[in-house]
């Protein structure tokens, strides 16, 4: 019997067992509906879709990475974009407002911790794109979640920097000012290759410090009056309904109407993610100057539920509530019936990396014949 046949046999045998786990919502459905009825808000403007507030300047940020593992090194590709749009009230349309992009092709030698390090490289390139659009005064939408940006990857956490010396922050800032380029995702890489080629642990530390410095830059811009929103289709949090399955799934299954529901609200962002941050580079202190609100929104009746998070200058609870509702209405003005803001869709398309392009590049660089260590185990 073939491997595929084995899989089919087991899947057929376990079908009911699998569905029993998925149906966990059924036993708690009424309780979940009560929470929705109590907490979900449907503003009249959202239902009528009349006179929705349009952001005058809006940008969307997304990034992608693609690693090709070789036996002796890791070849990686990174693309991050901030696509910008300006609203013309005379025509009621958005026009191109420019873009910021970071595109990198390079190698990691030695390839230790390569997957996590490449994730950090992508995150830093996205942070650069976010900082660029905030600098220009754009309401900035980022794909994903703030938790993912701060606390992942699992083996390169910012909180692990707590034992490092503050001088690393100053050194990293100098390297950023001197060596930042559009075709290099991370500014400290040149220094790492010159000075730390045989010290992968120190290289990893310096890369995390650049991430911390970039996040602090972001926090400072927001505290001065900018706003940054994260939007994702695949949130995994389950704090709202306290079920084993994600809240986003529960809301999608049990509701159809447009509206939003607040999951958590913090007058200080440090309260929300403080344990994941480091005091190094003043990162934790900067987080105290921001407010944070997180929730779920359906922007169009019957459309998918999105997780929406907002980082804003520090403010009180009622003001934060009003700001979140205004954000939801603005996102609705950017969405069609698919319920997803069009700037984020465009940013995602531009940041996508096609596998066939990586193969063409590897061939053009003369690297196609490099051994990957997997040549003899390709599945037919």
C-alpha positions in Angstrom: 0.0 0.0 0.0 1.4 3.4 -0.9 2.0 6.3 1.5 -0.9 8.2 0.1 -3.2 5.2 0.6 -2.1 5.0 4.2 -3.1 8.7 4.7 -6.5 8.2 3.1 -7.2 5.1 5.3 -6.4 6.9 8.5 -8.3 10.0 7.5 -11.4 7.9 6.8 -11.1 6.1 10.1 -10.7 9.3 12.1 -13.3 11.5 10.3 -15.9 11.5 13.1 -13.2 12.0 15.7 -11.8 15.0 13.8 -15.3 16.5 13.4 -16.1 16.1 17.0 -13.2 18.4 17.9 -14.2 21.0 15.3 -17.8 20.9 16.7 -16.7 22.2 20.1 -18.4 25.5 19.3 -21.8 23.8 19.3 -21.9 23.2 23.0 -21.0 26.8 23.7 -23.0 28.4 20.9 -25.7 30.1 23.0 -23.1 31.5 25.5 -21.0 32.8 22.6 -24.1 34.5 21.0 -24.9 36.2 24.3 -21.4 37.7 24.4 -21.8 38.9 20.8 -25.2 40.4 21.4 -23.9 42.3 24.4 -20.6 43.5 23.0 -21.0 43.8 19.2 -21.5 47.4 17.9 -23.0 48.1 14.5 -22.7 51.9 13.8 -25.5 53.2 11.5 -22.9 54.6 9.0 -21.4 51.1 8.6 -24.9 49.6 7.9 -26.0 52.3 5.5 -22.5 52.7 4.0 -23.4 56.4 3.4 -21.0 59.2 4.3 -18.2 56.8 5.5 -15.1 58.8 6.5 -12.3 58.4 3.9 -8.7 58.7 5.1 -7.1 61.4 3.1 -3.7 59.7 3.1 -3.5 56.0 3.6 -0.7 53.5 3.3 -0.6 49.7 3.5 2.5 47.6 4.4 3.2 44.0 3.8 6.3 41.9 3.4 7.4 38.5 2.2 10.5 36.3 2.4 11.6 33.1 0.6 14.6 31.1 1.7 16.4 28.6 -0.5 18.5 26.2 1.7 21.8 25.1 0.3 24.2 22.7 2.1 26.7 25.5 2.9 24.6 28.6 3.1 21.0 30.0 2.9 20.0 32.1 -0.1 17.1 34.4 0.8 14.8 36.8 -1.0 12.9 39.6 0.8 10.3 42.1 -0.4 8.5 44.7 1.7 6.3 47.5 0.4 4.5 50.5 1.7 1.9 51.4 -1.0 0.4 54.9 -0.6 -2.8 56.4 -1.7 -4.3 59.9 -1.7 -8.1 60.6 -1.6 -9.5 63.1 -4.2 -12.7 64.4 -2.7 -13.7 65.9 -6.1 -13.8 62.5 -7.8 -14.4 60.3 -4.8 -11.4 58.1 -5.8 -8.0 57.2 -4.5 -4.9 58.0 -6.6 -1.4 56.7 -6.4 0.6 58.4 -3.6 3.9 56.7 -4.3 5.5 53.7 -2.5 8.4 52.7 -0.3 10.1 49.4 -1.0 12.9 47.3 0.4 14.0 44.3 -1.8 16.9 42.1 -0.9 18.6 39.1 -2.3 21.6 37.7 -0.2 23.1 34.8 1.6 23.5 33.8 5.2 26.9 32.2 6.0 27.0 30.2 8.2 23.3 29.2 7.9 22.8 28.7 11.7 19.3 29.7 12.9 18.7 30.8 9.3 14.9 30.6 9.3 14.5 32.7 12.4 17.1 35.2 11.2 15.4 35.6 7.8 12.1 36.2 9.6 13.8 39.0 11.6 15.2 40.5 8.4 11.7 40.5 6.9 10.2 42.1 10.0 12.9 44.8 10.0 12.2 45.6 6.3 8.5 45.9 7.1 9.3 48.2 10.1 11.3 50.4 7.7 8.3 50.6 5.4 6.0 51.4 8.3 8.3 54.1 9.5 8.5 55.6 6.0 4.7 56.0 5.6 4.3 57.3 9.2 7.0 59.9 8.5 4.8 61.1 5.6 1.7 61.4 7.8 -0.2 58.5 6.3 -2.7 56.4 8.2 -0.7 53.2 8.0 -2.3 49.7 7.8 0.0 46.7 8.3 -0.8 43.1 7.4 -0.7 40.8 10.4 -0.6 41.4 14.2 1.5 43.5 16.6 2.0 40.4 18.7 3.6 38.5 15.8 5.9 41.4 15.1 7.1 41.8 18.7 7.1 38.2 20.0 8.2 36.1 17.1 10.2 34.2 16.0 10.2 32.0 19.1 14.0 31.7 19.2 14.8 35.4 18.7 12.7 37.2 21.2 13.3 40.9 22.1 13.0 40.1 25.8 16.1 38.0 25.5 18.1 41.2 25.1 17.7 42.2 28.7 21.2 41.3 29.6 22.8 43.3 26.8 24.6 46.6 27.1 22.9 49.8 26.1 26.0 50.7 24.0 24.7 48.2 21.4 21.7 50.5 20.7 24.0 53.5 19.9 26.2 51.3 17.7 23.2 49.9 15.8 21.8 53.4 15.3 25.1 54.6 13.9 25.1 51.6 11.5 21.5 52.3 10.4 22.4 55.9 9.6 25.6 54.9 7.8 24.6 51.7 6.0 20.9 51.7 5.3 20.1 50.8 1.7 17.0 49.9 -0.3 18.6 46.6 -1.5 19.6 45.5 2.0 16.9 44.4 4.4 19.0 44.9 7.6 21.6 47.6 8.1 23.8 45.7 10.5 24.5 42.8 8.1 27.5 44.4 6.5 29.1 44.9 10.0 28.2 41.3 10.9 29.9 40.0 7.8 33.0 42.1 8.4 33.4 41.6 12.2 31.2 38.7 13.4 31.5 36.1 10.6 32.6 33.5 13.2 30.3 34.6 16.0 26.7 33.6 15.0 25.3 34.2 18.5 26.6 37.8 18.5 25.3 38.3 15.0 21.9 37.1 16.1 22.0 39.5 19.1 22.9 42.5 16.9 20.1 41.7 14.5 17.6 41.6 17.3 19.0 45.0 18.6 18.3 46.5 15.1 14.7 45.2 15.3 14.4 46.8 18.8 15.7 50.1 17.5 13.4 50.1 14.5 10.4 49.4 16.8 11.4 52.2 19.1 11.5 54.6 16.1 8.0 53.4 15.2 6.7 54.0 18.8 8.2 57.5 18.9 6.4 58.5 15.7 3.1 57.1 17.0 3.5 59.0 20.3 3.9 62.2 18.3 0.4 61.8 16.7 0.6 59.1 14.1 -1.6 56.0 14.0 -0.7 52.4 13.0 -3.4 49.7 12.5 -2.8 46.0 12.1 -5.3 43.9 10.1 -5.3 40.2 9.7 -7.7 37.5 8.4 -6.2 34.8 10.6 -6.1 35.9 14.2 -5.6 33.0 16.7 -6.6 34.7 20.0 -9.4 33.1 22.0 -9.7 35.6 24.9 -13.1 36.8 23.9 -15.1 33.5 24.1 -12.6 31.4 26.1 -13.0 28.5 23.7 -10.2 26.2 22.3 -11.0 27.6 18.8 -10.1 31.2 17.7 -12.5 34.0 18.4 -12.3 35.0 14.8 -13.7 31.6 13.7 -16.5 31.9 16.3 -17.6 35.3 15.1 -17.4 34.2 11.4 -19.6 31.2 12.2 -22.2 32.9 14.4 -22.7 36.3 12.8 -23.4 37.8 9.4 -24.0 41.5 10.1 -21.5 44.2 9.8 -20.1 45.7 13.0 -17.2 45.4 15.5 -16.4 44.0 18.9 -13.6 45.1 21.2 -11.4 42.4 22.6 -9.0 44.4 24.7 -8.2 48.0 25.5 -5.0 49.4 27.2 -4.3 53.0 27.9 -0.6 52.0 28.0 0.6 49.6 25.4 3.3 48.4 27.8 0.6 46.8 29.9 -0.5 44.7 26.9 2.9 43.4 25.8 5.4 44.5 28.4 6.7 41.0 29.1 7.6 40.6 25.5 9.6 43.8 25.3 13.1 44.7 26.5 14.2 47.7 28.5 17.2 47.9 26.2 17.1 50.9 23.8 14.3 52.4 25.9 11.8 50.2 24.1 9.7 49.4 27.2 9.6 53.1 28.2 8.5 54.1 24.7 5.6 51.6 24.9 4.3 53.4 27.9 3.5 56.5 25.7 1.1 54.6 23.4 -2.4 53.3 23.8 -3.6 50.1 22.3 -7.0 48.6 21.4 -7.8 45.3 19.7 -10.9 43.8 18.3 -12.8 42.2 15.4 -14.7 43.8 12.6 -16.9 42.8 9.7 -16.8 45.7 7.3 -19.5 44.4 4.9 -22.5 42.2 5.6 -21.5 38.6 5.1 -17.8 39.3 4.5 -15.1 37.6 6.5 -14.3 38.9 10.0 -11.0 40.7 10.4 -8.9 41.2 13.5 -8.1 44.9 13.8 -5.5 46.4 16.2 -4.7 50.1 16.7 -1.7 51.7 18.2 -2.2 55.4 18.9 -0.8 58.2 21.0 -1.7 57.8 24.7 -5.3 58.6 25.5 -8.2 57.8 27.8 -10.7 55.0 27.4 -13.6 56.8 25.8 -11.4 58.6 23.4 -9.8 55.3 22.5 -13.2 53.7 21.8 -14.1 56.6 19.5 -10.8 56.3 17.7 -11.3 52.6 17.1 -14.8 53.1 15.7 -13.5 55.8 13.4 -10.8 53.4 12.2 -13.4 50.7 11.5 -15.5 53.1 9.5 -12.4 54.2 7.5 -11.5 50.6 6.8 -15.0 50.1 5.5 -14.6 53.0 3.2 -11.6 51.2 1.7 -13.4 47.9 1.3 -15.7 46.3 -1.3 -18.0 43.4 -0.7 -15.1 41.1 -0.1 -14.6 43.0 3.2 -10.9 43.6 2.9 -9.2 47.0 2.5 -7.9 47.4 -1.1 -4.6 49.0 -0.1 -3.6 45.9 1.9 -4.6 43.7 -1.0 -2.3 45.6 -3.3 0.6 45.6 -0.8 0.2 41.8 -0.4 0.3 41.4 -4.2 3.5 43.4 -4.5 5.2 41.7 -1.6 4.5 38.2 -2.9 7.6 36.3 -4.0 7.1 33.7 -6.7 9.0 30.5 -6.5 9.8 30.5 -10.2 11.5 33.9 -9.8 13.7 32.5 -7.0 14.8 29.7 -9.3 15.5 32.2 -12.2 17.6 34.3 -9.8 19.5 31.3 -8.4 20.3 30.2 -12.0 21.4 33.8 -12.9 23.7 33.9 -9.9 25.2 30.6 -10.9 24.0 28.8 -7.8 21.6 26.3 -9.3 24.2 23.5 -9.1 24.9 24.2 -5.4 24.1 21.1 -3.2 21.1 21.4 -0.9 21.6 18.0 0.7 18.2 16.9 -0.4 19.0 15.8 -4.0 18.6 12.1 -3.3 15.3 12.3 -1.4 13.0 14.3 -3.7 9.5 12.9 -3.6 8.3 11.7 -7.1 
